[in-house]
């Protein structure tokens, strides 16, 4: 049955689009499947390598390893450690976003009591380092300009 006013061709195109959407949704769900045991082992190895790189002060290399591990399985701990690396490299907004993502993952049910204890103090300390600019303008101002 086709909607009133639609031609057979229009109805057929709509059905094809619906089928394509369902197939795309199926593949998206399948792509989010849990990683295999080998994948988890690889993510753990990457985390160990990142830990050694962090200890050596090689923040950029450590961050790269953590991103690889996150691509396998995103956890609050990996996000927290990535945020710390970003912070050490002066990438404060990226660090904030990674701390926020760790928080979101925990709120969504990921268990990470070690991260939970460290997260808020790290976020507070980072917030103090992020430069901000506050401009107060009179309520009756018609236009406000700012030149930096």
N, C-alpha and C positions, 0 to 999 in steps of 0.2 A: 504494500500500500504506500502511496506517495502522498506527501502533503498537497493540499489544494493549490492549484496554480503552477505546480512544478511539472516540467516535462519529464519523460522517462530518462532522458540523458542527465538532467539535473539530479534526479533521484539516484541514478546509478553512481554519479560522481560523489554524492554525499555518502552513499554506502561505502564506496572505496576509501574515502577519507576516514570514515569511522573505523574501518578495518585496519588501515594504516596506523591510526592512533592507538588502537588496542594492541597491535603488534609492538609498537614503540614502547608502550607502557610495560608490556611483558618483558622486553629486553632491558628496560631500565631497572625493573625489579630484580631480574636475574643478575644484572651487573653488580647489584648491591649485596649479593649473596655473601655469606660468611667466608672468610679466607680459609684455605686449607691449612693443615698442620705444617706443611713445608713453608707456606707463606708466613705463618706466624713465627716459625723459626728464623726466617729471613728478617722479619721485622725486629725480632729480639737481637739478632746479630747487628743490624743497623743501629739499634739503640745503644748497644755496647760500644760500637765504634764511635758513635756520637759522644758518648760519655768520656771516652779517652780523649777525643779531640777537644771537648770542653775543658777538661783538666789541663790540657796543653795551651788553652787560650785561643784555639783555632775555631773561633765562633762561626765563621762563614761555612767552613767545611762541616762542622757539627750540625749546623742548621740544614745543610743539604741532606745529610744522612737522616735527620729527623723527618724531613719532608718525604723522603723515600719510604720511611717506615709508616708515616701517616697515610701514604697512598695505598698501603697494604691494609692497614687497620687503624683507624683514627681512635685514639684514646685520650682521656684528659691528661694523663701523664706525658704523652708525647707532645701534646699541644702546650703544656706548661713548660716543658724543657725547651721547645722551640721558641716560646715567648721570651724565656730567659736569654737565649742566644741572640734573638733580635734586639733585645734591650741592650745587651753588651755591645752590639754593633751600632747603637744609636738609632736604630729603626723603631722608634718609640710607638708610633701609631700601629705598626704591624704587631709589635709586642702586645699592645693593648688588645688588639683584635684576637690574638691567639689566647691570651688570658681569658677573654670573654668567651671564646669558643670552648675552652676547657670547662668553664663554669656551666655553659649550656649543656655540654655533654653530661656533666654530673647531674644537672637538674632533670635531664631526660632519662636518668636511671643508671648511667655508667658508674660503677663503684670505684672510687679512688680516694680512700680516706687519707692517704699520705699527701695527695695533692690538695684535698679539701683544707687541710690544716695550714698549708703554705700559700694558698691562692690569694686570699683576701689581703694579707700583709704585702704580698708582692704587687698586687693591683694598687693598693694605696700608695706605696713607695713610687711606683711608676707614674701614677697620676700627678704627683708632685713634680715630676721631671718634664712632663709634657707642657711645652709653652702654650700659653693661651693669651688671647687679646680680648679685652672687654671694652666696648665702646658705649659710653652713656651719651645719649642725645636728648635734648629737651623734647618733651611730648609734643610740642607744637612745631617742631622742626619740619620743614617741607622737604628738605633734601640734606643728606649728610654725605660728606666725602671723606675718604681715607687714602692717604698716599704713604706708601712705604718705600 
